[in-house]
Each structure stands twice: as structure tokens, then as C-alpha cells.
Amino acid sequence: MARSGPKPRFARHPPEVRRQALIDATIECLKRYGHEGLSIRTISAQAGVSVGLINHHFPNKDELVAAAYRHINSELVLGMHAAVARAGSSPQARLRAFLEAWFSAPSLDADALAVWVVFWGLYRHSRLIQRAHRETYQGYVSLLRGILAELLPQPRVTRPRGGGSRGASTAPIDLRLAAIGFTALLDGLWLEWCLEPGTFRPAEAVELCEAWIATLSRTGAAHGGRNAMAARRAAASPGAATYRAAPRTNRAPPRRPAR
């Protein structure tokens, strides 16, 4: 019986598989050592490959860290989209699915805090991190605004009686500002849990966020109702009707004779 030859030290893998293995090793090293302890040698030891192989796939450490940031963000956003898609068409169910995905693994991971601290520290000075952020964050913002748009009062214009063309908006909620506030709430709760996991349960965070959205929705609906009533009153007033009925002309009004 012929003996099998010696096994190669490193198995051959497609480039995309090898790159992903290096990204995973980088993320694990960031969790363990932070940015100060991160080096190509520590990554190569974690991945079980040579330094030369890393340099073959990534020109430098910064490129590898940026790829890790892009991967983490992309995976989180894809997970959120998948959770919302599985929830069906109910806006409340879609919100609940998004929140439960946000406040669970892999998003809710105390060990991942060290990784995010590194990314935040690099963001202001690294163009690579900034570019990776722009490429991935837009998908998260679009998903968040879409969920809020389904739940919050939408702008609508009340047309004045008598055929006028101008009306008043009845929804006071700015969707952009609502998304900023909601993001701040999500990030704050996420950070609080990662620092002290025993402070609250993830289910409590979900309920808190739902209550915040419900309060914002009620406030917007009540304010919008008051705006609509004021617009209807203004449109029905005699002065407004007279003003609309007055013909428009480019001629100047007649001069009052001098006394």
C-alpha cells in the first residue's frame, strides 16, 4: 500500500476565502489586543498564515482594518434587513423585528465594544475608514428611515376651500431629525449594555424604543391635527375668501387726489 505524501502546511483556498479568513482574524485580534496591540504578525499568528500571505492580499494594516470595518457594518445591516423582511408588512412587526435584531447577537456583543472603539478612534483620521463607513452606513440609514416613515405621521397638505393652490402641511415631524434621535437612542442603549450588561435586559430596551416611537407618533398626530384645524379655519374666514376672490392685476392702484 502506497504511503500518502506529506500534507501541505497551508491549504490552498480561493482568494475571497483567504481574505475573509484574514478579516476574521483581524477582528478577533482587535477584541483581544485593541489597536495598539494589533500588528501584521499578531494577525498572521491568529490566522495561522505567513506575513507574506497577508501582504499578498492587503498592502498594509490600515487596508486590512478598513476591510474589517466594512465587513462588520455590512453583516449587521444585512442582518437587520433580513429580520425586517421576515416580519411581514405590519409596520409594528417590522419595528419589533428591527429592534430585536439590534439588541441581540451579533449586534449586542460586549466583546465587540473594543473593536468599535478602535474604529471610532480611527474614523477622524483614516480616509479608508471614512470611505468604508460611507459605503455601508447608507443602507442602515435607509432602513431606519423606511421603518420610521411607516410609523410616523406623513406630511400632507390641506387645500383651502375655493380652489386655492396653497395649503398648509399638517405633519410637524421631520423624518431626518427623527432618524437622528432614534439612532442616538439605539446607540446609547447599545453602549450602556456593552459597558454594563446587567443594567437592563435586551427586551426592556426593545420596549423602551417602541415607547419612544409611539410617543413621537402621538405627538406628531396631535400637532398635525391642530395645524389642519387652523388651516381650515383660515381658509373659511371671510377675509381669506375675499382675498382669494380679488383679481390680480399689474396695474397700479389709482392715486388719491391731493387735498
Backbone as a ProteinNet text record, in pm:
[ID]
protein_1_A
[PRIMARY]
MARSGPKPRFARHPPEVRRQALIDATIECLKRYGHEGLSIRTISAQAGVSVGLINHHFPNKDELVAAAYRHINSELVLGMHAAVARAGSSPQARLRAFLEAWFSAPSLDADALAVWVVFWGLYRHSRLIQRAHRETYQGYVSLLRGILAELLPQPRVTRPRGGGSRGASTAPIDLRLAAIGFTALLDGLWLEWCLEPGTFRPAEAVELCEAWIATLSRTGAAHGGRNAMAARRAAASPGAATYRAAPRTNRAPPRRPAR
[TERTIARY]
84.8	0	87.4	66.7	149.8	116.5	222.7	204.1	163	79.2	39.2	151.3	162.4	266.1	241.3	339.5	324.6	218.4	141.9	36.8	97.6	45.7	98.5	67.1	156.7	139.3	15.6	-5.5	-120.7	-205.2	-332.3	-421.7	-448.9	-466.1	-495.3	-644.4	-674.7	-813.2	-829.8	-951.5	-976.1	-941.5	-904.3	-863.5	-968.7	-1099	-1201.4	-1215	-1193.3	-1198	-1080.1	-963.4	-844.9	-857.9	-909.1	-927.2	-1024.9	-1132	-1228.4	-1167.6	-1084	-1018	-925.5	-860.2	-773	-854.9	-968.9	-1056.5	-1108.2	-1149.8	-1197.5	-1086.6	-965	-852.2	-823.9	-838.3	-816.6	-919.1	-1044.4	-1149.7	-1122.7	-1080	-1050.6	-931.7	-831	-715.1	-752.8	-843.5	-889.4	-963.3	-1040	-1110	-1010.2	-903.8	-809.5	-708.7	-655.6	-541.2	-568.6	-681	-704.3	-614.8	-619.3	-541.2	-392.6	-355.7	-213.5	-144.2	-213.8	-151.7	-171.3	-233.4	-260	-140.4	-98.1	11.2	-9.5	63	54.5	98.3	194.4	240.9	135.8	66.8	-38.1	-152.9	-183.6	-289.5	-247.5	-122.7	-75.1	-75.9	-40.3	-43.7	-187.3	-280.7	-420	-478.1	-441.1	-494	-417.6	-297	-217.2	-157.4	-121.3	-61.9	64.8	137.3	261	231.7	325.6	313.2	309.1	385.2	388.1	252.8	177	44.9	-50.1	-39.3	-123.3	-88.7	40.3	82.3	40.6	21.3	-24.2	-169	-251.1	-392.3	-421.8	-344	-366.5	-233.1	-225.8	-98	-44.2	-133.2	-87.3	-194.6	-159.8	-251	-376.3	-362.1	-477.9	-583.8	-538.7	-633.3	-707.4	-638.8	-699.7	-800	-766.3	-858.3	-982.8	-964.8	-1079.7	-1168.6	-1108.2	-1187.1	-1265.9	-1206	-1276.5	-1394.8	-1375.1	-1484.3	-1598	-1563.7	-1664.9	-1741	-1670.5	-1734.3	-1831.9	-1791.6	-1878.8	-2004.5	-1986.7	-2103	-2196.6	-2140	-2222.1	-2300.3	-2236.4	-2303.8	-2418.4	-2397.1	-2502.5	-2621.1	-2592.8	-2701.1	-2778.2	-2707.1	-2774.8	-2861.6	-2812.6	-2891.5	-3018	-3008.4	-3126	-3227.7	-3180.1	-3269.6	-3340.4	-3267	-3326.8	-3432.6	-3404.2	-3500.8	-3628.6	-3614.2	-3731.2	-3810.3	-3741.3	-3810.3	-3891.4	-3841.6	-3914.1	-4037.2	-4043.2	-4151.8	-4282.9	-4280.6	-4403.9	-4425.9	-4552.6	-4585.3	-4632.2	-4657.8	-4705.5	-4594.6	-4617.5	-4513.1	-4467.3	-4560.6	-4524	-4438.6	-4474.3	-4396.2	-4257.3	-4247.1	-4117.8	-4028.5	-4087.8	-4011.1	-3963	-4051.4	-4013.3	-3900.2	-3908.7	-3804.4	-3670.7	-3674.3	-3551.2	-3489.3	-3570.2	-3519	-3465.7	-3536.5	-3489	-3357.2	-3340	-3212.9	-3102	-3135.5	-3036	-2988.2	-3082.3	-3048	-3029.3	-2958	-2921.3	-2791.1	-2729.3	-2605.8	-2634.5	-2541.4	-2406.4	-2396.3	-2508.1	-2501.8	-2469.8	-2540.7	-2521.6	-2415.8	-2292.1	-2178.8	-2080.1	-2068.2	-1979.7	-1834.9	-1793.2	-1655.8	-1627.6	-1732.9	-1714.3	-1693.2	-1718.2	-1701.9	-1559.8	-1461.5	-1321.9	-1296.2	-1362.1	-1344.6	-1402.1	-1522.2	-1584.4	-1507.8	-1451.6	-1371.2	-1253.5	-1192.1	-1082.1	-1132.1	-1244.4	-1297	-1331.7	-1396.6	-1432.9	-1308.4	-1204.6	-1081.5	-1012.4	-1024.4	-958.5	-1039	-1168.6	-1257.2	-1213.6	-1178.5	-1148.7	-1023.4	-932.9	-803	-780.1	-862.9	-840.9	-941.3	-891.9	-979.5	-1035.9	-960.8	-1008.6	-1130	-1124.1	-1237.4	-1356	-1331.2	-1438.8	-1507.8	-1430.5	-1489.3	-1570.5	-1517.5	-1591.5	-1721	-1716.7	-1836.9	-1942.6	-1902.2	-1997.6	-2058	-1980.2	-2027.5	-2131.2	-2123.2	-2209.3	-2318	-2293.1	-2385.7	-2513.9	-2507	-2625.3	-2736.5	-2700.5	-2801.8	-2873.9	-2800.4	-2861.9	-2955.1	-2911.1	-2993.3	-3121.3	-3110.5	-3228.4	-3328.7	-3279.7	-3368.7	-3437.6	-3362.2	-3417.1	-3523	-3494.8	-3592.3	-3716.9	-3698.7	-3814.7	-3907.5	-3850.2	-3932.3	-4005.1	-3935.1	-3997.9	-4107	-4085	-4184.5	-4314.6	-4306.2	-4426.9	-4504.8	-4437.9	-4499.2	-4536.9	-4466.6	-4488.4	-4583.8	-4656	-4746.6	-4670.9	-4728.1	-4664.3	-4713.1	-4626.2	-4668.9	-4781.8	-4884.5	-4992	-5034.8	-5077.7	-5112.3	-5263.3	-5318	-5462.3	-5488.6	-5575.7	-5608.9	-5719.3	-5702.7	-5807.3	-5930.5	-6044.7	-6169	-6168.6	-6239.7	-6248	-6148.7	-6074.9	-5986	-5849.8	-5811.6	-5678.6	-5571.5	-5453.5	-5346.5	-5252	-5259.2	-5166.3	-5235.7	-5159.3	-5214.4	-5111.6	-5144.1	-5055.3	-5023.1	-4897.5	-4857.4	-4910.2	-4961.7	-5022.8	-4936	-4815.5	-4728.7	-4602.6	-4580.5	-4466.1	-4338.2	-4342.7	-4226.2	-4131.8	-4007.5	-3903	-3842.1	-3858.3	-3813.3	-3662.3	-3588.2	-3442.4	-3403.9	-3467.3	-3436.7	-3485	-3598.9	-3648.9	-3550.2	-3492.9	-3395.1	-3269.1	-3227	-3109.3	-3135.7	-3253.6	-3286.9	-3297.4	-3358.6	-3374.7	-3239	-3150.6	-3016.6	-2940	-2954.2	-2887.1	-2938.8	-3069.1	-3126.4	-3073	-3071.4	-3020.7	-2873.6	-2793.3	-2650.1	-2623.9	-2700.4	-2681	-2713.9	-2824	-2860.8	-2761.8	-2718	-2618.1	-2489.7	-2442.6	-2319	-2336.3	-2449.5	-2474.8	-2473.7	-2534.8	-2538.7	-2400	-2323.6	-2189.9	-2098.6	-2115.3	-2034.2	-2079	-2209.9	-2266	-2383.6	-2357.2	-2465.3	-2578.6	-2553.3	-2658.4	-2749.6	-2725.8	-2805.8	-2951.9	-2974.5	-3110.6	-3108.4	-3225.7	-3238.8	-3266	-3222.2	-3249.7	-3397.5	-3484.4	-3628.4	-3676	-3616	-3652.4	-3610.1	-3496.7	-3451.7	-3547.3	-3595.1	-3691.7	-3818.5	-3869.3	-3991.3	-3969.9	-3854	-3824.8	-3825.8	-3763.2	-3758.9	-3897.8	-3976.1	-4112.4	-4195.1	-4177.1	-4249.5	-4206.9	-4079.1	-4029.3	-4093.9	-4099.1	-4160.1	-4309	-4377.3	-4521.8	-4549.6	-4467.7	-4485.5	-4461.9	-4358.8	-4330.5	-4444.8	-4500.7	-4611.3	-4735.4	-4766.6	-4883.7	-4865.5	-4747.3	-4720.3	-4735.7	-4682.4	-4694.6	-4837.4	-4915	-5054.3	-5135.5	-5112.2	-5186.4	-5151	-5022.9	-4979.5	-5029.9	-5025.4	-5075	-5223.2	-5299.6	-5442.7	-5470.3	-5392.8	-5410.1	-5375.2	-5269.3	-5232.7	-5341.4	-5400.1	-5503.7	-5627.2	-5664.9	-5781	-5757.4	-5635.1	-5604.6	-5608.1	-5561.3	-5561.5	-5704.3	-5792.5	-5931.7	-6002.4	-5973.6	-6034.3	-5988.8	-5860.6	-5808.5	-5868.1	-5885.4	-5940.1	-6087.2	-6160.3	-6303.6	-6335	-6236.2	-6262.5	-6301.5	-6390.6	-6432.5	-6317.1	-6223.8	-6110.3	-6030.9	-6012.1	-5935.7	-6009.5	-6145.8	-6223.2	-6218.9	-6229	-6223.3	-6089.3	-5984.3	-5851.8	-5833.3	-5886	-5870.8	-5953.3	-6072.4	-6159.7	-6111.2	-6028.3	-5982.8	-5898.1	-5928.7	-5848.2	-5710.1	-5614.7	-5477.8	-5454.2	-5386.5	-5359	-5223.2	-5161.8	-5034.1	-5047.7	-5170.8	-5191.9	-5176.9	-5123.5	-5107.7	-5242	-5268	-5394.7	-5404.9	-5527.5	-5543.5	-5493.2	-5435.8	-5382.4	-5496	-5479.9	-5578.1	-5554.4	-5661.1	-5641.3	-5590	-5503.6	-5448.1	-5553.6	-5549.7	-5645.6	-5598.8
-120.1	0	123.8	210.4	329.5	428.4	488.2	589.2	722.1	790.1	921.8	1021.6	1118.6	1219	1312.8	1390.8	1485	1589.3	1623.3	1723.8	1863.5	1946.2	2082.4	2158.5	2250.1	2326.2	2414.6	2477.8	2566	2515.6	2495.8	2452.8	2568.7	2535.4	2639.6	2672.4	2802	2847.7	2957.8	2974	3086	3218.3	3321	3449.1	3509.9	3501	3561.9	3490.6	3358.1	3282.1	3319.7	3331.8	3368.6	3510.1	3600.7	3738.3	3742.6	3665.9	3665.6	3607.5	3505.6	3447.8	3550.3	3630.8	3735.4	3844.5	3877.5	3977.5	3926.3	3800.8	3741.7	3740.9	3710.1	3709.9	3850.8	3949.1	4088.7	4130.2	4095.4	4129.2	4063.4	3938	3867.5	3932.6	3974.1	4039.5	4174.9	4247.6	4375.2	4354.9	4249	4218.6	4189.8	4118.6	4074.4	4182.1	4252.9	4339.5	4488.2	4521	4660	4703.5	4831.8	4880.5	4883	4914.3	4925.1	4789.8	4684.2	4552.3	4481.4	4552.1	4490.4	4508.4	4402.2	4407.1	4296.5	4307.2	4203.5	4068.4	4070.1	3943.2	3879.9	3962.2	3904.2	3850.8	3919.8	3871.9	3741.9	3736	3614.2	3495.6	3522	3414	3367.9	3463	3428.4	3350.2	3389.6	3324.6	3197.2	3179.6	3061.5	3066.4	3186.2	3202.2	3285.7	3298.3	3375.1	3523.8	3606	3750.4	3782.1	3710.3	3735.5	3712.2	3614.1	3588.3	3704.1	3762.4	3878.7	3993.7	4018.1	4127.3	4103.8	3979.1	3948.6	3993.6	3986.2	4020.8	4164.9	4218.6	4354.7	4428.6	4545.5	4615.3	4662.4	4686.8	4732.6	4704.3	4731.7	4703.1	4789.4	4914.3	5004	4951.9	4898.7	4841.3	4722.5	4644	4527.1	4569.4	4670.1	4719.4	4779.4	4853.6	4910.9	4800.9	4695.2	4582.1	4515.8	4509.1	4452.3	4540	4670.7	4763.2	4749.3	4741.6	4726.4	4594.5	4490.8	4360	4361.8	4416.3	4419.5	4500.2	4617.6	4701.9	4632.8	4574.9	4510	4393.2	4313.3	4198.7	4243.2	4349.4	4398.7	4451	4529	4586.1	4476	4378.4	4266.2	4188.4	4171	4101.8	4177.5	4310.9	4393.3	4384.4	4394.8	4385.9	4250.3	4144.3	4010.8	3995.4	4047	4036.5	4113.2	4233.3	4314.1	4248.3	4190.1	4125.1	4005.8	3934	3817.2	3855.7	3981.3	4024.6	4047.7	4056.5	4080.4	4227.6	4265.3	4400.9	4492.3	4441	4524.3	4617.7	4749.4	4842.3	4813.1	4779.1	4749.5	4622.9	4522	4398.3	4421.3	4506	4535.8	4611	4704.8	4775.8	4678.9	4590.6	4495.5	4404.2	4359.8	4273	4345.7	4472	4550.4	4564.8	4598.9	4620.8	4491.8	4381.5	4254.5	4212.1	4243.5	4213.1	4303.9	4429.5	4524.6	4485.4	4445.3	4412.3	4261.8	4200.4	4059.5	4038.5	3922.1	3892.2	3879.4	3919.9	3966.7	4116.6	4189.8	4333.3	4361.3	4295.4	4316.6	4218.9	4267.5	4182.8	4268	4241.7	4323.2	4314.3	4198.3	4182.5	4266.3	4296.8	4374.7	4522.4	4565.9	4707.5	4754.5	4670.9	4708.9	4731.4	4653	4669	4802.1	4835.7	4960.4	5081.6	5070.6	5181.1	5209.7	5105.8	5124.3	5194.2	5148.1	5208.5	5356	5386.4	5525.5	5612.5	5558	5635.2	5662.9	5570.7	5586.9	5673	5687.8	5747.7	5888.9	5972	6112.2	6128	6031.5	6048.2	5950.5	5849.3	5748.1	5764.9	5798	5809	5672.5	5568	5433.4	5397.1	5429	5402.1	5489.9	5615	5705.4	5654.8	5606.4	5554.7	5428.9	5339.7	5218	5251.8	5354.2	5397.2	5447.6	5529.9	5583.1	5470.9	5371.4	5263.1	5174.9	5164.5	5069.9	5137.3	5258.2	5320.4	5365.1	5397.5	5445.7	5342.2	5215.3	5110.2	5104.9	5128.6	5129.9	5249.3	5367.2	5487.4	5472.3	5416.8	5398	5303.9	5196.6	5103.1	5171.1	5245.9	5311.7	5414.3	5494.2	5595.2	5529.8	5418.4	5349.9	5298.3	5245.9	5197	5313.3	5424.3	5540.1	5599.3	5602.1	5658.2	5579.5	5449.5	5367.2	5392.8	5444.8	5456.8	5599.2	5697.8	5837	5905.5	6008.2	6082.3	6140.4	6123.8	6171.3	6311.5	6392.1	6527	6520.3	6601.3	6613.6	6759.9	6803.5	6944	6958.1	7047.9	7075.5	7185.7	7158.9	7256.6	7349.7	7479.6	7571.4	7562.1	7592.5	7591.7	7705.3	7683.2	7786.8	7770	7656.8	7631	7693	7740.2	7797.1	7691.9	7735.6	7642.5	7621.5	7707.6	7694.8	7631.2	7549.9	7486.8	7483.5	7413.4	7405.5	7260.3	7232.6	7098.6	7067.7	6945.3	6909.1	6813.2	6778.3	6688	6762.5	6778.5	6856.7	6776.2	6645.1	6561.3	6562	6596.4	6591.9	6451.6	6377	6238.3	6228.8	6323.1	6321.8	6337.6	6432.9	6453.7	6337	6279.2	6163.1	6046.9	6027.1	5919.3	5946.7	6073	6107.2	6079.2	6120	6095	5946.9	5871.8	5727.9	5658.2	5700	5642.4	5669.9	5792	5825.5	5737.8	5712.9	5625.9	5483.4	5431.1	5296	5283.6	5378.8	5373	5387.2	5475.3	5494.2	5369.5	5304.3	5181.6	5069.3	5062.1	4960.4	4979.7	5102.8	5130	5102.5	5142.4	5118.6	4968.7	4889.4	4744.7	4683.6	4725.7	4670.4	4702.1	4820.5	4857	4782.5	4773.5	4706.9	4618	4496.6	4410.4	4385	4398.6	4372.4	4489.9	4603.1	4722.4	4702.7	4640.8	4615.1	4494.9	4438	4325	4375.1	4304	4346.1	4367.6	4284.2	4300.7	4435.2	4481.8	4612.6	4725.2	4708.3	4807.9	4814.3	4699.6	4696.5	4771.2	4745.7	4813	4963.2	5002.7	5146	5216.1	5154.7	5214.3	5221	5117.5	5118.7	5229.4	5248.2	5354.4	5491.4	5507.1	5636	5666.4	5567.3	5585.9	5615.4	5544.5	5566.2	5707	5756	5892.2	5994.4	5973.6	6065	6066	5948.8	5939.1	6010.9	5992.1	6059.2	6209.7	6254.8	6399.1	6458.1	6388.5	6437.7	6439.9	6335.3	6330.7	6441.4	6467	6571.9	6709.4	6732.3	6861.2	6880	6770.7	6779.6	6809.9	6752.1	6781.8	6927.6	6987.1	7129.1	7215.2	7178.5	7254.8	7247	7128.4	7112.4	7194	7196.4	7273.9	7422.7	7468.3	7610	7645.6	7553.9	7580.3	7587.3	7499.1	7502.1	7629.4	7672.5	7795.8	7915.9	7919.2	8031.1	8030.8	7910.7	7902.1	7942.4	7920.9	7950.1	8092	8169	8304.6	8395.9	8497.7	8586.8	8662.5	8702.9	8777.5	8697.6	8567.5	8482.1	8462.2	8446.6	8427.2	8552.1	8668.7	8794	8809.8	8773.5	8787.5	8696.2	8575.9	8483.3	8527.9	8591.8	8628.8	8754.2	8835.1	8959.8	8929.3	8989.9	8963.9	9024.3	8957	9007.5	9089.9	9200.3	9288.4	9352.7	9386.4	9453.9	9605.4	9652.3	9796.5	9850.3	9971.2	10034.3	10087.7	10091.8	10145.4	10294.9	10345.4	10488.9	10575	10687.4	10776.5	10855.8	10879.2	10957	11105.6	11178.2	11319.6	11400.6	11495.4	11581.7	11675.6	11699.5	11792.1	11937.3
0	0	0	-96.5	-108.2	1	52	154.8	92.1	162.6	112.6	137.4	50.7	62.7	179.5	215.4	326.9	296.7	399.1	381.6	371.7	284.8	277.6	406.5	440.3	564	557.4	443.9	427.2	310.9	339.5	232.4	138.2	12.8	-85.2	-81.6	-80.1	-78.6	-183.5	-232.7	-324.2	-255.9	-332.8	-273.7	-181.6	-220.2	-136.1	-2	-2.6	122.8	211.6	152.5	229.7	285	204.9	252	370.5	361.1	470.2	596.8	582.2	699.4	765	686.7	741.9	809.4	752.7	815	949	953.2	1078.8	1183.9	1141.6	1235	1286.3	1200.1	1241.4	1345.9	1325.1	1421.2	1556.1	1553.9	1678.9	1750.6	1675.9	1737	1795.6	1729.5	1783.5	1915.2	1924.9	2050	2162	2128.2	2230.9	2268.7	2168.1	2192.6	2168.7	2105.8	2071.4	1956.8	1923.5	1808.9	1839.7	1964.7	1999.4	1987.9	2019.1	2012.9	1880.8	1785.2	1655.2	1562.4	1502.3	1405.2	1303.2	1195	1092	1148.6	1239.4	1297.5	1388	1468	1552.9	1467.7	1359.6	1269.7	1202.1	1157.9	1091.4	1187.7	1315	1414	1439.7	1447.6	1470.4	1352.8	1231.8	1112.2	1076.8	1135.1	1102.5	964	918.9	786.2	799.7	692.3	694.1	673.8	717.5	697.2	548	470.2	327	261.4	312.2	255.8	283.9	403.2	434.6	341.7	322.1	234.1	89.6	53.8	-81.6	-102.5	3	-9.1	33.2	125.5	174.6	177.4	114.1	105	239.8	338.3	468.8	574	697.8	808.4	801.6	760.1	754.3	657.1	543.4	447.4	508.4	586.3	649.4	756.9	835.3	937.9	872.7	763.9	693.1	635.6	586.1	534.7	647.6	766.2	881.6	919.6	916	948.1	847.5	720.3	615.8	633.4	669.3	687.1	804.1	917.7	1035.2	1006.1	948.5	917.2	818.2	714.6	612.2	669.8	754.1	813.6	903.5	980.7	1069.2	989.2	885.5	804.6	733.5	678.7	612	710.7	832.1	932.7	968.3	978.9	1008.1	894.2	771.6	655.7	652.6	678.9	675.1	784.1	903.4	1013.2	980.9	924.6	889.9	777.1	679.9	568.2	615.3	714.1	764.7	846.8	890.6	979.2	905.9	774.6	700.1	672.5	654.6	611.2	723.1	841.6	951.8	999.3	1001.8	1047.6	1190.2	1279	1417.3	1425.3	1345.2	1345.6	1287.5	1187.2	1126.4	1224.6	1298.4	1400.8	1507.7	1555.8	1658.9	1609.7	1484.8	1429.8	1422.5	1380.9	1374.4	1512.7	1611.6	1746.5	1807.9	1786.9	1842.5	1777.9	1649.9	1584.6	1637	1662.2	1712.6	1852.3	1936.2	2074.2	2094	2002.3	2013.9	1937.4	1958.4	1886.1	1736.5	1650.6	1681.3	1710.2	1698.9	1724.8	1871.2	1960.6	2104.4	2154.2	2160.4	2197.9	2276.3	2406.1	2489.9	2442.8	2392.7	2346.3	2221.7	2145	2022.6	2051	2175.5	2207.8	2179.7	2213.1	2188.6	2040.1	1956.1	1811.1	1765.4	1812.4	1771.5	1824.2	1943.3	1996.6	1903.6	1851.4	1755.4	1629.8	1576.8	1454.6	1477.1	1589.7	1618.8	1631.8	1694.8	1710.1	1578.2	1484.3	1354.8	1257.7	1283.1	1183.2	1144	1238.8	1209	1124.9	1131.2	1065	949.7	937.6	834.1	721.1	604.3	487.9	448.4	475.8	443	528.1	656.9	745.2	706.1	673.8	633	507.3	412.8	288.6	314.9	398.3	432.1	504.8	587.9	659.8	562.9	468	370.1	286.4	254.2	168.3	236.8	369.1	440	522.2	571.2	665	596.5	468.2	398.1	397	386.5	389.7	523.1	630.9	764.7	779.4	733.9	744.1	662.4	542.7	457.8	523.2	583.3	651.5	769	847.2	964.5	925.7	825.5	782.3	723.2	653.1	597.8	705.9	813.5	925.2	991.2	1014.7	1078	989.5	859.6	768	772.3	801.2	810.1	939.2	1040.5	1172.9	1210.5	1156.9	1196.7	1099.4	1146.4	1057.1	939	821.3	699.6	663.9	604	563.2	462.4	483.4	385.6	382.5	269.5	250	243.2	323.3	320.1	218.4	123.2	20.9	72.2	61.2	106.9	19.1	79.5	3.3	-98	-206.1	-307.9	-420	-419.1	-532.8	-520.9	-403.2	-387.9	-410.2	-443.5	-474.7	-357.9	-258	-147	-27.6	46.7	163.8	274.4	382.3	496.7	525.9	561.3	598.6	738.2	756.7	884	965.3	919.7	995	1037.1	1168	1213.9	1227.6	1209.4	1236.5	1117	1143.7	1042.4	1046.7	939.2	936.7	956.5	901.4	918.2	1065	1132.9	1274.2	1359.9	1322.2	1396	1385.5	1267.2	1249.2	1330.6	1337	1416.9	1564.5	1614.2	1753.5	1784.8	1694.6	1715.5	1714.6	1625	1619.8	1748.9	1800.7	1926.4	2041	2043.7	2146.6	2133.4	2012	1988.9	2029	1984.7	2015.2	2164.6	2229.7	2373	2452.7	2419.2	2488.6	2458.7	2334	2297.3	2377.4	2385.8	2458.6	2608	2663.2	2805.1	2836.2	2750.7	2774.4	2761	2660.5	2641.3	2759.1	2818.4	2934.2	3059.5	3079.3	3196.9	3153.2	3110.2	3058.7	3157.2	3286.1	3382.5	3409.4	3345.5	3371.6	3331	3218.4	3171	3078.6	3056.9	2966.4	2824.8	2722.2	2584.1	2556.6	2617.2	2595.7	2649.5	2758.6	2812.9	2719	2654.3	2556.7	2438	2393	2283.7	2321.8	2442.1	2487.6	2501.3	2549.7	2564.9	2429.4	2329.1	2195.3	2132.4	2150.9	2097.9	2163.5	2293.7	2363.5	2312	2282.3	2229.2	2094.4	2006.9	1875.3	1889.3	1979.2	1997.9	2047.9	2140.2	2191.4	2081.6	2002.1	1892	1791.7	1763.6	1669	1721.5	1848.9	1906.8	1907.9	1941.4	1942.8	1803.9	1704	1567.4	1518.9	1553.6	1510.1	1574.8	1704.8	1773.5	1719.6	1697.6	1643.2	1501.6	1423.9	1287.4	1282.5	1376.9	1382	1411.6	1501.7	1532.1	1411.8	1340.7	1220.5	1114.1	1097.7	996.2	1031.9	1159.8	1202.7	1180.5	1213.3	1192.8	1045.1	959.9	816.2	763	812.1	767	812	933.4	981.6	899.9	869.6	790.6	650.6	593.8	458.6	454.6	565.9	568.1	612.3	655.3	703.5	587.7	611.6	502.6	440.8	525.6	471.4	372.5	406	315.7	185	194.4	72	-14.4	51.2	-25.3	-92.8	-17.4	-75.3	-195.3	-186.6	-299.1	-418.2	-388.6	-499	-570.3	-505.8	-567.1	-689.1	-801.8	-921.9	-908.9	-966.6	-964.6	-1090.4	-1078.3	-1191.8	-1173.6	-1283.1	-1278.9	-1276	-1288.7	-1288.6	-1146.2	-1137.4	-1006.6	-960.2	-829.8	-779.2	-809.5	-826.7	-857.5	-742.4	-777.2	-675	-608.6	-480.9	-408.8	-440.3	-477.3	-514.7	-396.2	-427.2	-320.3	-269.9	-139.6	-79	-96.3
[MASK]
+++++++++++++++++++++++++++++++++++++++++++++++++++++++++++++++++++++++++++++++++++++++++++++++++++++++++++++++++++++++++++++++++++++++++++++++++++++++++++++++++++++++++++++++++++++++++++++++++++++++++++++++++++++++++++++++++++++++++++++++++++++++++++++++++++

